[in-house]
Amino acid sequence: MAELRIHQEKVTPQNAAELIKLCPFAAISYENGKLDISSACKLCRMCVRKGPAGVVELVEEKAPEGVDKSSWKGITVYADATLTPEGTVKIHPVSFELLGKAKELAKVTGHEVYALLITPKGAEACAKELLEYGADKVYAYEDPMFTFFSNTTFAKAFEDFIEKVRPSSVLVGATNIGRSLAPRVAAHFRTGLTADCTSLEMKENTDLVQIRPAFGGNIMAQIITTNTRPQFATVRYKIFQQLPKESIENLSEAQLAEKIKVMKVDPAWEDKRIHVTNIEGLPPIKDISEAERIVAVGRGLKSPDDLQMARALADKLGAHLACSRALVETGWLDASHQIGLSGKTVKPKLIITLGISGAVQFAAGMKTSDCIIAVNTDPNAPIFDIAHYCLVGDLYEVADELMHLLDSLEEA
């Protein structure tokens, strides 16, 4: 890493004006006798190479020394537990999916799989459920201070767990809570975090290979945190497969006590700067992430009026209507219908795509579906690389034929 350092004692109004004129990104300003470089800076180093000598200096940050990886062991899954309006605690299913992946990764290193639970109540019941889905041990922080999510309060418990247990890798679901919490904890330990991973692999030296699309989906980047621990990765819901639920009824009380670690909570962790007085739930909406059948439309649709045709087909199939990013950008459908890296990840039993080319961003959000039927006029469309059934043709004609076929089946 590198940064620009300004030697203010060498700054004059004259050389400040020269630097401002020199910067191609308008990132340099001069106010009240002080020179400043804003976040618009792209580190082009023009101010260093061609600016007044010695005013701006490029400082290379020394790479951190290699961490002792042998002192960091285990793969942790953050159990995203929230309090429901009914007063019960529910664990988000993405946590169970991550436990399944963690068990697979742990086979490479021979380490244990931990679950980190932060909850206002019901820790024992939640911990037993996490054990049933693959956790070897559950570390539970239970206290009323965790009733409502607070980034700073939850982060304190998260940091305490890492300092005491020292896991090598930490997997967090890319939920609203996970997206907020993981970066804060990773920053506290000055370690790396890769967001929205679509695949994970493990090396024998415990380096976690975090794979995600980059540069607009044109490449699949493999990211490794080699010099720091723990390694953080967030993963969306419906990316991995959860393991079958296994009964733990045969475990004795002593065995359960060994597997469920009740952690001490420090009252000083509570952030009292924010006081939640009331929470009101939003009206229930259809979440395409939970849909078992989907009809998705894309850029091949000619008019917003034609959405009615797609809705009719979806209704006939008992399916949800979804779309690619192109239709959200045109305003034809809202973002709750969007599939892809910038939308929702889905894993239905059946998905029919109409007029969608299948760019990496879209494919990453639905490629694990059980059955993919793709319709496109282009026989070389990328969607056909992942589809189970490929129909080369006009989406309007195909949709019409499907409607007639479904009508005939109903009559029969």
C-alpha positions in Angstrom: 0.0 0.0 0.0 1.1 3.6 -0.7 -0.1 7.0 0.4 0.7 10.6 -0.3 2.2 12.7 2.4 2.0 16.5 2.3 4.8 18.5 3.9 2.8 21.5 4.9 5.9 23.5 5.9 7.0 23.6 2.3 3.6 24.7 0.9 3.2 28.2 -0.4 0.3 29.8 -2.2 2.3 29.7 -5.5 3.2 26.0 -5.4 -0.3 25.1 -4.1 -1.8 26.8 -7.2 0.7 24.8 -9.3 -0.3 21.5 -7.7 -4.1 22.2 -8.1 -3.6 22.9 -11.8 -1.5 19.8 -12.2 -3.9 17.3 -10.6 -6.1 15.6 -13.3 -8.7 14.5 -10.8 -9.3 17.9 -9.0 -8.4 16.1 -5.8 -6.1 18.9 -4.4 -7.4 22.0 -2.6 -5.8 24.8 -0.7 -7.7 26.6 2.1 -6.5 28.7 5.0 -2.9 28.1 4.2 -3.3 24.3 4.2 -3.0 21.9 1.3 -5.3 18.9 1.2 -5.7 15.8 -1.0 -9.2 14.4 -1.1 -10.6 10.9 -1.7 -10.9 11.8 -5.4 -7.1 11.1 -5.7 -6.3 8.0 -7.8 -2.6 7.9 -6.8 -1.5 8.8 -10.3 1.6 10.4 -8.6 1.6 13.4 -11.0 2.0 15.7 -8.0 5.1 13.8 -6.9 6.7 13.5 -10.3 6.0 16.9 -11.8 5.0 19.0 -8.8 7.2 21.3 -6.7 10.1 19.2 -5.3 9.5 17.9 -1.7 6.0 19.2 -1.2 4.2 15.9 -1.8 5.9 12.7 -1.0 4.9 9.1 -1.9 5.2 6.9 1.2 5.1 3.1 0.6 3.6 1.2 3.6 5.7 -1.6 4.8 4.2 -5.0 4.1 3.1 -6.7 7.4 5.3 -9.6 8.5 3.9 -13.0 8.0 1.4 -14.1 10.6 1.9 -17.3 12.6 -0.8 -19.3 11.0 -0.5 -22.2 13.3 -1.8 -20.1 16.2 -5.1 -19.5 14.3 -7.3 -22.6 14.0 -10.9 -23.4 13.0 -13.5 -22.0 10.7 -16.2 -19.8 12.2 -19.7 -19.2 10.9 -21.5 -16.1 12.3 -25.0 -17.3 13.1 -27.3 -14.4 12.0 -29.9 -14.6 14.8 -32.7 -12.0 15.0 -35.7 -11.5 17.3 -39.0 -12.1 15.4 -42.2 -10.0 16.1 -43.6 -13.0 17.9 -40.7 -12.8 20.4 -38.8 -15.9 19.3 -35.2 -16.0 18.0 -34.7 -17.1 14.4 -31.5 -18.0 12.7 -31.2 -16.9 9.0 -30.9 -20.0 6.8 -27.8 -18.6 5.1 -26.0 -19.5 8.4 -26.9 -23.2 7.9 -25.6 -23.1 4.3 -22.3 -21.6 5.5 -22.0 -24.3 8.1 -22.3 -26.9 5.3 -19.5 -25.2 3.3 -17.4 -24.8 6.4 -17.5 -28.5 7.0 -16.3 -29.1 3.5 -13.4 -26.6 3.9 -12.5 -28.0 7.3 -11.7 -31.4 5.8 -8.7 -29.9 4.1 -7.1 -28.6 7.3 -8.6 -31.0 9.9 -9.8 -28.0 11.9 -13.1 -27.7 13.8 -16.1 -25.7 12.7 -17.4 -23.1 15.1 -20.6 -21.1 15.2 -20.7 -17.7 16.8 -24.1 -16.9 18.3 -25.0 -13.4 19.6 -28.6 -13.3 20.8 -30.9 -11.6 23.4 -32.4 -14.9 24.5 -32.9 -18.6 23.5 -29.2 -19.3 23.2 -29.5 -23.0 24.2 -32.2 -23.8 21.6 -30.4 -21.9 18.9 -27.1 -23.5 19.7 -28.6 -27.0 19.5 -30.0 -26.1 16.1 -26.6 -25.0 14.9 -25.1 -28.3 16.1 -27.7 -30.1 14.2 -26.6 -28.4 11.0 -22.9 -29.1 11.3 -21.2 -26.9 14.0 -18.7 -28.7 16.1 -18.9 -26.1 18.8 -21.1 -23.1 19.4 -19.9 -20.0 21.3 -22.9 -18.2 22.6 -23.2 -14.6 23.8 -26.7 -14.1 25.4 -27.8 -10.8 26.9 -30.8 -8.4 26.5 -28.4 -5.8 25.1 -28.5 -7.8 21.8 -32.3 -7.4 21.5 -31.9 -4.8 18.7 -29.0 -4.8 16.3 -26.3 -2.3 17.1 -23.1 -2.4 15.0 -20.9 -1.3 17.8 -22.5 -3.6 20.5 -22.4 -6.7 18.4 -18.9 -5.9 17.2 -17.6 -5.9 20.7 -18.9 -9.5 21.3 -17.5 -10.6 17.9 -14.1 -9.1 18.7 -14.1 -10.8 22.1 -14.8 -14.1 20.5 -11.9 -13.7 17.9 -9.5 -12.6 20.6 -10.3 -15.7 22.8 -10.8 -18.4 20.2 -8.5 -17.1 17.3 -10.3 -18.7 14.3 -8.4 -18.8 11.0 -11.4 -18.0 8.8 -14.7 -16.3 9.5 -17.7 -16.8 7.2 -20.6 -14.3 7.4 -23.9 -14.3 5.6 -24.4 -11.3 3.3 -27.6 -10.2 5.1 -28.2 -6.6 6.2 -26.7 -7.4 9.5 -23.8 -9.4 8.1 -22.9 -6.7 5.6 -22.7 -4.1 8.4 -21.0 -6.2 11.0 -18.3 -8.0 9.1 -16.4 -5.0 7.7 -16.3 -3.3 11.1 -14.8 -6.4 12.8 -12.4 -7.0 10.0 -11.2 -3.4 10.2 -10.7 -3.8 13.9 -8.2 -6.6 13.3 -6.7 -4.9 10.3 -7.3 -8.0 8.1 -8.9 -8.7 4.8 -12.5 -9.2 3.9 -13.9 -10.3 0.5 -17.6 -9.5 -0.1 -20.2 -11.6 -2.0 -18.0 -14.6 -2.6 -19.5 -17.1 -5.1 -17.1 -19.9 -4.3 -14.6 -20.7 -1.5 -11.7 -23.1 -1.4 -9.2 -24.0 1.3 -5.4 -24.5 1.1 -3.6 -26.9 3.4 -1.8 -23.9 5.0 -5.2 -22.5 6.0 -5.3 -19.8 3.4 -8.9 -19.3 2.3 -9.3 -18.8 -1.5 -12.1 -16.3 -1.8 -13.6 -16.3 -5.4 -15.9 -13.6 -6.7 -16.6 -11.8 -10.0 -14.5 -8.6 -10.6 -14.2 -5.9 -13.2 -17.9 -6.0 -14.1 -18.0 -9.8 -14.1 -15.3 -10.1 -16.8 -13.0 -12.2 -14.6 -13.4 -14.4 -11.5 -10.9 -13.1 -9.0 -9.2 -15.4 -6.5 -8.4 -13.4 -3.4 -6.1 -14.7 -0.6 -5.3 -13.1 2.7 -1.8 -14.3 3.2 -0.3 -12.0 5.9 -3.1 -11.5 8.4 -5.7 -13.5 10.4 -8.5 -14.1 10.7 -9.7 -14.2 7.1 -13.2 -12.7 6.5 -15.7 -13.5 3.7 -19.3 -12.7 3.2 -21.6 -15.0 1.1 -25.1 -14.5 -0.1 -28.1 -16.7 0.7 -28.7 -19.6 -1.7 -25.1 -19.9 -2.9 -24.1 -23.0 -0.9 -26.1 -26.1 0.1 -26.9 -26.8 3.7 -26.2 -30.2 5.2 -29.1 -32.5 6.1 -30.2 -31.9 9.7 -28.8 -34.5 12.1 -30.3 -35.3 15.5 -28.2 -34.6 18.6 -30.6 -36.4 21.0 -27.9 -39.0 21.7 -25.6 -36.4 23.2 -25.3 -36.4 27.0 -25.6 -33.2 29.1 -21.8 -33.3 29.6 -21.2 -33.6 25.8 -23.6 -30.7 25.1 -21.8 -28.6 27.7 -18.5 -29.3 25.9 -20.0 -28.3 22.6 -22.0 -25.2 23.7 -19.7 -22.6 25.2 -21.5 -19.8 27.1 -19.4 -16.7 26.8 -19.2 -13.9 29.4 -20.8 -10.6 28.3 -19.3 -7.3 29.4 -22.0 -4.7 30.2 -19.6 -2.0 28.9 -20.1 -3.3 25.4 -23.6 -1.8 25.1 -23.7 1.3 22.9 -26.0 3.6 24.9 -25.7 6.5 22.4 -28.7 5.0 20.4 -31.9 4.0 22.1 -34.5 2.0 20.1 -38.0 2.9 21.2 -40.1 1.0 18.7 -39.7 -1.2 15.6 -42.5 -1.5 13.0 -42.4 -4.2 10.5 -42.8 -3.6 6.8 -45.8 -5.1 4.9 -45.0 -8.7 3.8 -43.6 -8.8 0.2 -42.9 -11.7 -2.1 -39.2 -12.5 -1.8 -37.9 -14.1 -5.0 -35.0 -15.6 -2.9 -37.6 -18.0 -1.4 -39.4 -18.8 -4.7 -39.6 -22.4 -5.9 -40.6 -21.2 -9.4 -39.5 -18.1 -11.3 -40.2 -16.5 -14.7 -37.4 -14.0 -15.4 -37.4 -11.5 -18.2 -34.6 -9.4 -19.6 -33.6 -7.0 -22.3 -35.3 -9.0 -25.0 -38.7 -7.7 -23.8 -39.7 -4.9 -26.2 -42.2 -2.9 -24.1 -43.2 -2.5 -20.4 -46.7 -3.5 -21.6 -45.3 -6.9 -22.4 -44.7 -7.6 -18.7 -48.3 -8.6 -18.6 -47.5 -11.6 -20.8 -44.7 -12.6 -18.5 -46.9 -12.2 -15.4 -49.6 -14.3 -17.0 -47.1 -17.1 -17.6 -45.8 -16.8 -14.0 -49.3 -16.9 -12.6 -50.1 -20.0 -14.7 -47.0 -21.7 -13.3 -47.5 -20.5 -9.7 -44.2 -18.7 -10.1 -42.7 -15.3 -9.1 -41.9 -12.7 -11.7 -38.2 -11.6 -11.8 -35.9 -9.7 -14.1 -32.3 -8.9 -15.0 -30.7 -5.5 -14.1 -31.6 -4.0 -17.4 -35.3 -3.9 -16.6 -34.7 -2.3 -13.2 -32.6 0.4 -14.8 -35.3 1.2 -17.3 -37.8 1.4 -14.4 -40.1 -1.4 -15.7 -39.7 -3.3 -12.5 -38.4 -2.4 -9.0 -35.2 -3.8 -7.5 -37.0 -6.4 -5.4 -37.5 -8.4 -8.7 -33.8 -8.3 -9.7 -31.7 -11.4 -9.9 -27.9 -11.1 -9.9 -24.9 -9.8 -8.0 -26.5 -6.4 -7.6 -29.9 -8.0 -6.9 -31.1 -11.3 -5.2 -29.6 -14.7 -5.3 -32.2 -17.4 -6.1 -32.2 -21.2 -6.1 -35.7 -22.3 -7.3 -36.7 -25.7 -8.5 -37.6 -24.2 -11.8 -36.6 -20.9 -13.5 -37.6 -19.9 -17.1 -35.5 -17.0 -18.5 -37.1 -15.0 -21.4 -34.8 -12.8 -23.4 -31.9 -12.8 -20.9 -28.4 -13.1 -22.4 -26.9 -14.5 -19.1 -24.1 -12.2 -18.3 -21.9 -13.2 -15.4 -23.6 -10.9 -12.9 -27.0 -12.4 -13.7 -25.8 -16.0 -13.9 -24.1 -15.8 -10.5 -27.4 -15.1 -8.9 -29.3 -18.2 -10.3 -26.9 -20.8 -11.7 -27.5 -23.2 -8.9 -31.2 -23.5 -9.7 -32.5 -27.1 -10.0 -33.9 -26.7 -13.5 -33.1 -23.8 -15.9 -35.1 -23.3 -19.1 -33.6 -20.5 -21.2 -35.2 -18.8 -24.2 -33.1 -16.5 -26.5 -32.8 -15.7 -30.2 -29.0 -15.9 -30.0 -27.7 -19.5 -30.1 -24.5 -18.3 -28.6 -26.0 -16.5 -25.6 -24.0 -17.2 -22.4 -27.2 -18.3 -20.6 -27.2 -21.5 -22.7 -23.9 -22.5 -21.0 -25.7 -23.0 -17.7 -29.2 -23.9 -18.8 -30.5 -27.4 -18.7 -32.9 -26.8 -21.5 -32.1 -24.3 -24.3 -34.7 -22.9 -26.6 -33.5 -20.8 -29.5 -36.4 -18.7 -30.6 -38.5 -15.6 -30.1 -39.6 -15.2 -26.5 -43.1 -14.1 -27.4 -43.7 -17.2 -29.6 -42.3 -19.5 -26.9 -44.2 -17.9 -24.1 -47.4 -18.2 -26.2 -46.8 -21.9 -26.9 -46.1 -22.5 -23.2 -49.4 -20.8 -22.3 -51.3 -23.0 -24.8 -49.5 -26.1 -23.5 -50.4 -25.3 -19.9 -54.0 -24.6 -20.8 -54.3 -27.9 -22.6 -52.8 -29.7 -19.5 -55.4 -28.0 -17.3 -58.2 -29.1 -19.6 -56.9 -32.7 -19.6 
